[in-house]
Amino acid sequence: MVSFHGIKRLCIITFISIISAIPAYAAQEVNIYSARQAFLIKPMLDAFSQETGIKANVIFAKQGLIERIANEGRNTHADLFLTPDIGPLYDMVNKGLTQAVDSPILGGNIPTQFRDPNGHWFGLTTRSRIIYLAKDRVKQGDILRYEDLVDPKWKGKICTRSGKHSYNLSLIGSMIAIHGEAETEQWLRGVKANLARKPQGNDRAQVKAIKEGVCDIALGNSYYFGNMITNAEKPEQIEWAKSVNLLFPNQSDRGAHMNISGIALTKHAKNKGNAIKLMEFLSGPLAQYMYAQENFEFPVRPGTPKSSLIQQYMGNFKADELSLATIAANRSQASKLVDKVGFDN
Ligand code: FE
C-alpha cells in the first residue's frame, strides 16, 4: 500500500518532471534574423533540424535587421544574426547587440582570421570579389589587378553596382588599407571615369551587361558565377555566365580581395544553447560541405572538399589575407570617398 508520504513524493516527482519538461519543449527552436536569403541557408537548417530536432525559424530582410534588433531590445526574437558581409557583423558588435561565444568547436572549425578574437562574430564562408571579363573582348592578361581598372584604355568598358553597396565598401576598405585614403580616392575617380554606365543593379546584372555588350569588365562576387552557370530555372543566366572569364586579381602580389558571410549571437538571445548548437553545426563538416556544393562559396573549415564546379572554374588562387577587422574599420571612410567622388552619380 502506498503511504501518504509515498503519494506526496510521487506528486513532487511528477511535478518536477512536468516543469522540467516545459522548458525542454519550449526550447526546441532557434530564431535567425537573416540578411542572407532564406533559400540559401534552408538546406543547412533542414539538416540541422533533422539532426537535433531543433526547429530553425528564419526572418529574412535585406535591410533594417540591425535596427530591428536594436529596437526590439530585450524582447527581440532574434537569437542569431546572419549576414553575407563583414560590415553588418561589425555594426552589430559596435552597437552592443551581440554576445561572446566561447566554443572549442567553433574555434576548431574556423581559422582565426575568419572570426572575432573576442568571440562576437564568426565567418561561415568566404568569397572573393573578382573581375568578370568579356570572353570575346578582353584578352587574358590585359588586366591583372584591381589597380588596372583605372587604365584609360578601359574608358567606357566597366560596369558595377553601387559604390555604396556593402561588397564594394569592403573592397574599397581594403584599397584604403593598402594604398591609403588619398590614393584610393584617385583610384575611385579613375574607375568612375571608365564606367560604361551609372552604377546600378546587382552583381549578376553586371554580367548580363557584359553578355549584352554594354561593357567588357565588371566587379562581382565569385559565387554568382556558380549560381548563374547552374541556373536551370533561368537559363538566360547560363548564357550570361558563358560570356565571361573569371579573373582573380592581384595574384602576383597580395591576392584577391576576400569577404565572409557570418553569424553572431544576439545579446538577448532567448534560445542561447540552441543558437550555439546551430553555430557549431554551420561550421561543421556537413554544413560546410553543403555550403561549398550548393552556394559555390568557399568553406572556412579547413579540409572541406571543394565542389567540382569550384575546382573547374576557381581552382587555386591567392587570397588576400588582409584582416577583416581592418576592412570593416575602413568602411565608413570608404563610404565617404564614394560620396566625395560622386561615384554613383
Ligand atoms: Fe551576394
Boltz pocket constraint, residues with backbone or C-beta under 6 A from the ligand:
constraints:
  - pocket:
      binder: B
      contacts: [[A, 84], [A, 221]]
      max_distance: 6.0
